[in-house]
Amino acid sequence: MAARTVPLPFALSEDDIPALVMAAAALNMLVVAVMTHVTSDAGASLTFGVSPFQLVALLVAMRLSLGAGENLRPSPIWLDAVVLALVLVPSSAVSSAALALYAGYHAWHTTLERRLGTLLFLAMALASLWSSVLLKWLALPVTSAEAFVLAQALHTVRPDIVQMANIVGNPDTHSLILMTRCTTADALPQAAVALVAVALLLGEVNRSRLWQAFAVLVLAYGVANLLRLAGMAWSAEAYALVHGPIGANVFDMFQAALVLALGNWASSAP
């Protein structure tokens, strides 16, 4: 009996291998974040410690990386081997560095949608490195600066609120210790990457609108996070509400809605 060949709709070519490697590095980065969240005393979250922005960016980057375009120069075998070895390390920072290295190489040697997807992977990696490495090196000045703004805002209605370094509140009743993960500086880069991802997914990106969307994102997220931190610093009861399952999930949904709305607007025709 003669053999019959059937085209496979999901068959992958050699050009698709870099996209799979980058996806593996990004997934390992997120898995480590989930495990860290589960083993810590972090507040409850529907996304288990993974930013909704990272999930959106990963899905769009994967889709674009497997889309139109070609790989003009395959990566050397030693680079593939090094990146795959780094991906196996259970460290978000190491996976982010591996992803940045690999995506940075392929961003120069791909075209069309594949290049856009690779650039999104690169942006994801850099945003993760900022949060997991660089921001921790700058933790005290960053958290102290945001604590100062928070204390000044609260002091207008609560004269008993004081600030010392990254601590805000009433020393005799309740105080909030501001950590890097709660700062606006931690989430904004990932939100910006997700905004671009949504815009690319929905259609042609209007660069003028995209820059305006960035400005709105910075302002809206900054104000919203300031209000969230104000609630956490107000009292122990308010802290439990804002930092608990209800407050955490409401804030996550707000972030997602904001990015989706701005990304949709930035992709619209002028």
SERO-4910 file (N, C-alpha, C, O; in steps of 0.05 Angstrom, whole numbers):
BEGIN
 pado doro    nc1    nc2    nc3   cac1   cac2   cac3    cc1    cc2    cc3    oc1    oc2    oc3
  Met    A     17    -24      0      0      0      0     18     25      0     37     27     16
  Ala    A     12     43    -17     28     68    -19     24     85      5      2     88     16
  Ala    A     47     97     13     45    115     37     33    141     28     36    150      6
  Arg    A     18    153     47      5    178     41     16    200     60     17    195     85
  Thr    A     23    223     50     33    244     67     10    264     72     -5    271     53
  Val    A      8    273     96    -12    293    104      1    317    116     17    314    134
  Pro    A     -4    341    106      8    365    118      0    369    147    -23    366    154
  Leu    A     19    375    163     13    379    192      9    409    197     28    424    192
  Pro    A    -14    417    206    -20    445    210     -2    458    231      3    482    230
  Phe    A      7    442    250     23    454    272     52    445    270     67    446    289
  Ala    A     61    436    246     89    428    243    107    452    245    101    473    236
  Leu    A    130    447    258    149    469    262    173    466    244    182    443    238
  Ser    A    184    488    235    207    488    218    232    495    235    230    501    258
  Glu    A    255    493    222    280    500    236    280    529    245    292    535    266
  Asp    A    267    546    230    265    575    238    249    579    263    251    601    275
  Asp    A    232    559    271    215    563    294    230    555    320    220    561    342
  Ile    A    253    542    318    267    533    342    275    557    361    271    554    385
  Pro    A    285    579    351    291    601    369    267    611    385    269    618    408
  Ala    A    244    611    372    219    619    386    213    600    409    205    609    431
  Leu    A    217    574    405    212    555    426    232    558    449    225    555    472
  Val    A    257    563    442    277    567    463    271    592    479    273    591    504
  Met    A    264    613    466    257    638    481    232    634    498    230    644    520
  Ala    A    212    619    488    188    613    503    195    596    528    184    601    549
  Ala    A    214    577    525    222    560    547    235    577    569    230    573    593
  Ala    A    252    596    560    266    613    580    246    631    594    247    634    619
  Ala    A    226    642    579    206    659    592    188    643    611    182    652    632
  Leu    A    181    619    603    164    602    620    179    594    646    167    594    667
  Asn    A    204    588    644    220    581    667    221    605    686    220    602    711
  Met    A    224    628    675    224    653    691    198    656    706    198    664    730
  Leu    A    176    650    693    150    653    707    145    630    727    133    635    748
  Val    A    154    606    720    150    584    739    165    589    765    155    583    787
  Val    A    190    600    763    205    607    787    190    628    803    190    626    828
  Ala    A    178    647    790    162    668    804    138    655    818    132    663    841
  Val    A    125    636    806    102    622    819    112    607    843     99    608    865
  Met    A    134    592    841    144    576    863    152    595    886    148    588    910
  Thr    A    164    617    880    172    636    901    148    647    915    148    650    939
  His    A    127    653    900    102    663    911     89    642    930     80    649    952
  Val    A     88    617    920     75    596    936     89    591    962     76    586    982
  Thr    A    116    592    962    131    585    986    136    609   1004    148    607   1026
  Ser    A    126    633    996    129    657   1013    102    663   1026     82    649   1022
  Asp    A    102    685   1041     78    694   1054     64    716   1039     50    733   1050
  Ala    A     68    717   1012     57    738    996     26    736    996     15    715   1001
  Gly    A     13    758    990    -16    759    990    -27    741    968    -13    735    948
  Ala    A    -52    734    971    -65    717    952    -69    731    925    -74    755    925
  Ser    A    -66    717    903    -69    729    877    -78    708    858    -70    685    859
  Leu    A    -96    716    839   -105    697    819    -83    688    800    -85    666    789
  Thr    A    -62    703    797    -40    697    779    -16    685    794      5    680    782
  Phe    A    -19    679    820      2    666    836     29    679    834     49    666    830
  Gly    A     29    706    836     54    720    836     65    728    809     84    743    808
  Val    A     52    718    788     61    725    761     45    750    752     21    751    754
  Ser    A     59    770    742     46    794    733     28    787    709     37    774    690
  Pro    A      3    797    708    -13    794    685      0    805    660     -5    796    637
  Phe    A     16    826    663     31    837    641     49    817    628     51    816    603
  Gln    A     63    801    644     82    782    634     67    760    618     77    751    597
  Leu    A     43    752    627     28    732    613     19    742    586     21    728    566
  Val    A      9    767    585      1    779    559     24    781    540     22    773    517
  Ala    A     47    792    550     70    795    533     81    768    522     89    767    499
  Leu    A     81    748    539     91    721    531     74    710    508     84    700    489
  Leu    A     47    711    511     30    700    491     33    714    464     34    702    443
  Val    A     34    741    465     36    756    440     64    752    428     66    749    403
  Ala    A     85    752    444    112    748    434    114    720    421    127    718    400
  Met    A    102    700    432    103    673    421     88    672    394     98    660    375
  Arg    A     65    685    393     50    685    368     65    699    346     67    689    324
  Leu    A     77    722    352     91    737    331    117    723    323    125    724    299
  Ser    A    130    710    342    155    696    336    151    673    317    170    664    304
  Leu    A    127    662    316    121    640    298    106    650    273     95    634    258
  Gly    A    105    676    269     90    688    247    106    692    223    126    677    217
  Ala    A     99    712    207    113    718    182    141    728    187    147    740    207
  Gly    A    158    722    168    186    730    170    205    706    168    196    683    166
  Glu    A    231    712    169    250    690    167    274    696    185    279    719    193
  Asn    A    288    675    191    312    677    207    336    679    187    343    659    174
  Leu    A    348    702    185    369    707    166    395    693    172    411    686    155
  Arg    A    401    689    198    426    676    206    420    659    231    415    671    253
  Pro    A    421    633    229    417    616    253    438    622    275    461    629    269
  Ser    A    430    619    299    448    624    321    469    601    322    463    579    315
  Pro    A    494    608    331    514    587    333    506    566    354    491    571    372
  Ile    A    517    542    350    509    520    368    517    525    397    502    518    415
  Trp    A    540    539    401    549    544    428    529    563    442    525    560    466
  Leu    A    517    581    427    498    599    440    473    584    448    462    588    469
  Asp    A    464    567    430    440    550    436    445    533    461    428    531    479
  Ala    A    469    521    463    476    504    485    477    520    511    467    511    532
  Val    A    490    543    511    492    560    535    465    569    545    459    567    568
  Val    A    448    578    526    421    588    534    404    565    545    391    569    565
  Leu    A    405    542    532    389    519    542    399    510    570    382    503    587
  Ala    A    425    511    574    435    504    601    426    525    622    419    517    644
  Leu    A    427    550    615    418    571    634    388    569    640    379    575    662
  Val    A    373    560    620    344    558    624    338    537    645    318    540    659
  Leu    A    354    517    648    350    496    668    356    505    696    348    491    715
  Val    A    369    528    699    375    538    726    350    549    739    337    566    726
  Pro    A    342    540    763    317    550    775    321    578    787    319    582    811
  Ser    A    326    597    770    330    625    778    317    643    758    322    642    734
  Ser    A    300    661    767    286    680    749    307    699    736    304    705    713
  Ala    A    326    708    752    346    726    741    363    713    720    369    725    699
  Val    A    371    688    724    388    673    705    372    668    679    382    672    657
  Ser    A    346    660    682    329    656    658    325    682    643    325    682    618
  Ser    A    322    704    657    319    730    644    344    738    629    342    748    607
  Ala    A    367    733    641    392    739    627    396    722    603    405    732    582
  Ala    A    389    696    605    391    679    582    372    687    559    379    687    536
  Leu    A    348    695    567    328    704    547    337    730    534    335    733    510
  Ala    A    348    748    550    358    774    538    381    769    519    382    781    497
  Leu    A    399    751    526    422    744    508    412    732    482    421    740    460
  Tyr    A    394    713    484    385    699    460    367    716    442    370    717    418
  Ala    A    349    731    455    331    749    440    347    771    427    341    780    405
  Gly    A    367    781    442    383    803    431    397    795    405    399    810    386
  Tyr    A    407    770    405    420    760    380    400    757    357    406    767    335
  His    A    378    744    363    359    739    341    344    764    332    333    764    310
  Ala    A    343    784    349    329    809    340    343    822    316    330    836    301
  Trp    A    369    817    314    385    828    292    383    811    267    390    820    245
  His    A    373    786    269    375    768    247    348    756    239    346    735    227
  Thr    A    326    770    246    300    761    238    285    785    225    294    807    226
  Thr    A    263    779    212    248    800    198    218    799    205    208    779    216
  Leu    A    205    821    198    176    823    200    165    816    227    175    825    248
  Glu    A    144    799    228    131    792    254    150    778    273    149    782    297
  Arg    A    167    761    262    186    746    279    205    765    294    212    760    317
  Arg    A    213    787    281    230    806    294    215    821    316    226    826    338
  Leu    A    190    828    311    174    841    332    170    822    356    172    831    379
  Gly    A    165    797    351    162    778    373    188    775    389    187    774    413
  Thr    A    210    774    375    236    772    388    242    796    405    252    794    427
  Leu    A    235    820    394    239    845    410    221    845    434    229    856    455
  Leu    A    197    834    433    180    832    456    192    813    477    192    820    501
  Phe    A    203    791    469    217    773    487    241    788    501    245    785    525
  Leu    A    255    803    485    278    819    496    268    839    516    280    842    538
  Ala    A    246    853    510    235    873    529    226    859    554    229    870    576
  Met    A    213    836    552    205    820    575    228    814    593    227    817    618
  Ala    A    250    805    581    274    797    596    286    821    610    294    820    634
  Leu    A    288    844    596    300    868    609    282    878    631    293    887    652
  Ala    A    256    877    628    238    886    649    240    868    674    240    877    697
  Ser    A    243    842    669    247    823    691    274    827    705    275    826    730
  Leu    A    295    832    690    321    838    702    320    863    719    333    865    740
  Trp    A    305    883    709    302    908    725    290    902    752    299    912    772
  Ser    A    268    886    752    254    881    777    269    862    795    269    866    819
  Ser    A    282    841    783    294    821    800    323    826    808    333    815    827
  Val    A    336    844    794    364    849    799    370    879    804    377    887    827
  Leu    A    366    895    784    374    923    786    358    939    807    370    954    822
  Leu    A    332    934    808    316    949    828    323    941    856    321    958    874
  Lys    A    332    916    860    340    908    887    365    922    896    369    928    919
  Trp    A    383    928    876    407    943    883    401    971    891    415    984    907
  Leu    A    379    982    880    370   1009    885    347   1010    905    332   1030    906
  Ala    A    343    989    920    318    986    935    313   1009    955    292   1020    955
  Leu    A    333   1016    971    329   1036    991    322   1064    980    302   1076    988
  Pro    A    338   1074    961    330   1101    950    304   1101    935    289   1120    937
  Val    A    297   1079    921    272   1078    906    248   1076    925    229   1091    922
  Thr    A    249   1058    945    227   1055    963    225   1080    981    203   1088    989
  Ser    A    247   1092    989    246   1116   1005    234   1139    991    219   1155   1002
  Ala    A    240   1142    965    229   1164    949    198   1160    946    184   1180    949
  Glu    A    189   1136    941    160   1131    939    147   1134    966    124   1144    967
  Ala    A    160   1126    987    149   1130   1014    147   1159   1021    128   1167   1034
  Phe    A    165   1176   1012    164   1204   1017    139   1217   1004    125   1232   1016
  Val    A    135   1209    978    111   1219    964     85   1210    978     67   1226    981
  Leu    A     85   1185    986     61   1174   1000     56   1189   1026     34   1196   1032
  Ala    A     77   1193   1041     74   1206   1067     65   1235   1064     48   1244   1079
  Gln    A     75   1249   1044     66   1276   1039     37   1278   1032     23   1296   1040
  Ala    A     28   1258   1016      0   1258   1008    -18   1251   1032    -39   1264   1036
  Leu    A    -10   1232   1048    -26   1224   1071    -26   1245   1093    -46   1248   1108
  His    A     -4   1260   1096     -2   1279   1117    -22   1302   1115    -28   1315   1135
  Thr    A    -33   1306   1091    -53   1327   1087    -79   1320   1102    -94   1338   1109
  Val    A    -84   1295   1105   -109   1286   1119   -104   1271   1145   -122   1268   1162
  Arg    A    -79   1263   1148    -71   1249   1173    -45   1260   1183    -24   1250   1176
  Pro    A    -46   1282   1200    -22   1294   1210     -4   1275   1226     20   1280   1230
  Asp    A    -16   1253   1236      0   1234   1252     17   1216   1235     34   1201   1246
  Ile    A     13   1216   1209     29   1199   1191     57   1211   1187     59   1235   1180
  Val    A     77   1195   1191    104   1204   1187    119   1183   1170    110   1161   1166
  Gln    A    142   1192   1160    158   1175   1143    187   1174   1152    199   1195   1160
  Met    A    198   1150   1153    226   1147   1159    237   1125   1140    231   1102   1142
  Ala    A    255   1134   1122    265   1117   1101    242   1105   1085    226   1120   1073
  Asn    A    239   1078   1084    217   1066   1069    193   1057   1087    178   1040   1080
  Ile    A    191   1070   1110    169   1064   1129    150   1088   1131    159   1110   1135
  Val    A    124   1083   1128    104   1104   1128     82   1095   1147     72   1073   1146
  Gly    A     73   1114   1165     51   1108   1182     53   1122   1209     69   1140   1213
  Asn    A     37   1113   1227     37   1122   1255     53   1102   1271     44   1079   1275
  Pro    A     76   1110   1282     93   1091   1297     79   1078   1321     88   1056   1329
  Asp    A     59   1091   1331     45   1080   1355     23   1061   1348     14   1046   1366
  Thr    A     13   1061   1323    -10   1044   1316     -4   1025   1293     -4   1001   1297
  His    A      2   1037   1270      5   1020   1246     24   1034   1227     21   1058   1221
  Ser    A     43   1018   1216     61   1029   1196     64   1010   1173     61    985   1176
  Leu    A     70   1021   1149     74   1004   1126    104   1005   1118    115   1027   1115
  Ile    A    116    982   1115    143    980   1105    141    976   1075    132    955   1065
  Leu    A    150    995   1060    147    994   1031    169    978   1018    193    985   1021
  Met    A    162    956   1005    181    938    992    182    945    962    163    957    951
  Thr    A    203    936    949    206    943    920    183    932    903    175    944    884
  Arg    A    173    908    911    152    895    895    126    912    895    109    908    878
  Cys    A    123    929    915     99    945    917    101    972    903     82    988    902
  Thr    A    125    979    893    130   1005    882    120   1007    853    117    987    839
  Thr    A    115   1032    845    107   1037    817    130   1030    799    126   1021    776
  Ala    A    155   1035    808    178   1030    791    181   1000    784    194    993    764
  Asp    A    170    983    801    172    954    796    154    945    773    162    929    756
  Ala    A    130    955    773    110    945    754    108    960    727    100    948    707
  Leu    A    116    985    727    113   1001    703    127    989    678    115    989    656
  Pro    A    153    980    680    165    969    656    150    945    644    147    944    620
  Gln    A    140    927    661    125    905    651     98    913    639     89    902    619
  Ala    A     86    934    651     61    944    640     65    957    613     49    954    595
  Ala    A     88    971    609     94    983    584     98    962    562     89    965    539
  Val    A    112    940    569    116    919    550     90    906    542     85    900    518
  Ala    A     72    902    561     46    890    555     29    908    538     14    899    521
  Leu    A     31    934    543     16    954    526     25    951    497      7    951    479
  Val    A     51    950    492     60    947    465     51    920    453     44    918    430
  Ala    A     52    899    469     43    873    460     14    873    451      7    862    430
  Val    A     -3    886    467    -32    887    460    -35    903    434    -51    895    417
  Ala    A    -21    925    432    -23    942    408    -14    926    383    -27    928    362
  Leu    A      7    911    385     17    895    362     -2    873    355     -6    866    332
  Leu    A    -15    861    375    -33    839    371    -58    849    356    -69    834    339
  Leu    A    -68    873    362    -93    883    352    -91    896    324   -111    899    310
  Gly    A    -66    903    316    -64    915    290    -40    933    287    -20    931    302
  Glu    A    -41    951    268    -20    970    262    -17    989    286    -36   1000    296
  Val    A      8    993    294     13   1010    318     16   1039    308     32   1045    290
  Asn    A      1   1057    321      3   1085    316     24   1096    335     18   1098    359
  Arg    A     47   1104    326     69   1112    344     62   1136    361     69   1138    384
  Ser    A     48   1155    349     41   1179    364     22   1172    387     26   1181    409
  Arg    A      3   1155    381    -16   1147    402     -2   1129    423     -8   1129    446
  Leu    A     18   1114    413     32   1096    432     47   1113    453     46   1106    477
  Trp    A     60   1134    445     74   1151    465     54   1164    484     59   1167    507
  Gln    A     31   1172    473     10   1184    490      0   1163    510     -6   1169    533
  Ala    A     -3   1138    500    -13   1117    517      7   1111    540     -1   1106    562
  Phe    A     33   1113    534     54   1110    554     50   1131    576     52   1125    600
  Ala    A     46   1156    568     42   1178    587     18   1173    605     19   1178    629
  Val    A     -4   1165    593    -28   1159    608    -24   1136    627    -33   1136    650
  Leu    A     -9   1116    618     -3   1093    634     13   1101    659      6   1092    682
  Val    A     33   1116    655     50   1125    678     33   1141    698     35   1136    722
  Leu    A     17   1159    688      0   1176    706    -21   1159    721    -24   1161    745
  Ala    A    -36   1143    705    -58   1128    717    -48   1107    736    -59   1104    758
  Tyr    A    -27   1093    729    -17   1072    747     -4   1085    771     -7   1074    793
  Gly    A     10   1107    768     23   1120    791      2   1129    811      6   1124    835
  Val    A    -20   1141    802    -41   1150    820    -54   1126    833    -59   1126    858
  Ala    A    -61   1106    818    -75   1082    829    -58   1068    849    -68   1060    870
  Asn    A    -32   1065    844    -15   1051    863    -11   1068    888     -8   1058    910
  Leu    A    -10   1095    885     -8   1112    908    -33   1109    926    -30   1108    951
  Leu    A    -56   1108    914    -81   1103    930    -80   1076    944    -89   1073    967
  Arg    A    -70   1056    930    -68   1029    942    -49   1029    965    -56   1018    986
  Leu    A    -26   1042    963     -7   1043    985    -18   1060   1008    -13   1054   1031
  Ala    A    -34   1080   1001    -46   1097   1022    -65   1080   1039    -66   1083   1064
  Gly    A    -80   1063   1026    -98   1046   1041    -83   1026   1059    -91   1021   1081
  Met    A    -60   1016   1048    -44    997   1064    -31   1011   1088    -26    998   1108
  Ala    A    -25   1037   1085    -12   1051   1107    -32   1064   1127    -24   1073   1148
  Trp    A    -57   1064   1119    -77   1078   1136    -82   1064   1163    -81   1078   1183
  Ser    A    -87   1039   1162    -92   1024   1187    -88    994   1182    -85    985   1159
  Ala    A    -87    978   1203    -83    950   1200   -107    937   1186   -104    919   1170
  Glu    A   -131    947   1192   -155    936   1179   -155    943   1149   -162    925   1132
  Ala    A   -148    967   1142   -147    974   1114   -125    959   1099   -128    951   1076
  Tyr    A   -103    954   1113    -81    938   1101    -91    910   1095    -85    900   1073
  Ala    A   -106    898   1113   -116    871   1108   -135    870   1085   -135    850   1070
  Leu    A   -151    890   1081   -169    891   1058   -155    895   1032   -159    881   1013
  Val    A   -137    915   1031   -124    922   1006   -103    901    998   -101    895    974
  His    A    -89    890   1017    -68    871   1011    -79    842   1010    -64    824   1001
  Gly    A   -103    838   1018   -115    811   1018   -125    803    991   -120    817    971
  Pro    A   -139    780    989   -149    770    964   -166    790    948   -162    793    924
  Ile    A   -184    803    962   -202    822    947   -186    845    935   -188    851    912
  Gly    A   -171    859    952   -156    882    943   -136    875    921   -133    889    901
  Ala    A   -121    852    925   -100    844    906   -112    838    879   -101    846    858
  Asn    A   -135    823    879   -147    815    853   -160    839    839   -160    841    815
  Val    A   -172    857    855   -184    881    843   -163    898    829   -167    908    807
  Phe    A   -140    901    843   -118    916    831   -106    903    807    -99    916    787
  Asp    A   -104    876    807    -95    862    783   -114    866    760   -105    870    737
  Met    A   -140    865    765   -159    869    743   -158    898    732   -161    902    709
  Phe    A   -154    917    751   -151    945    742   -127    948    723   -128    961    702
  Gln    A   -104    936    731    -80    937    714    -85    925    687    -78    937    666
  Ala    A    -98    902    686   -103    889    661   -121    905    643   -117    908    619
  Ala    A   -143    916    655   -162    932    640   -149    957    629   -154    965    606
  Leu    A   -132    970    645   -118    994    636   -100    989    612   -100   1003    593
  Val    A    -84    967    614    -65    961    592    -81    953    567    -73    960    545
  Leu    A   -102    937    570   -118    929    547   -131    953    533   -131    955    508
  Ala    A   -141    972    549   -154    995    537   -134   1013    523   -139   1022    500
  Leu    A   -111   1018    535    -91   1035    523    -78   1021    499    -72   1034    479
  Gly    A    -74    995    500    -63    981    477    -82    981    454    -73    984    431
  Asn    A   -108    978    459   -128    979    438   -128   1007    425   -130   1009    401
  Trp    A   -126   1027    441   -127   1055    431   -101   1061    414   -103   1074    394
  Ala    A    -79   1051    424    -53   1056    409    -52   1041    383    -36   1048    365
  Ser    A    -68   1020    379    -68   1005    354    -88   1015    334    -89   1006    311
  Ser    A   -104   1034    342   -125   1044    324   -113   1061    302    -92   1073    305
  Ala    A   -127   1063    280   -118   1080    258   -121   1109    265   -140   1116    280
  Pro    A   -103   1127    256   -105   1155    263   -130   1168    251   -134   1192    255
***
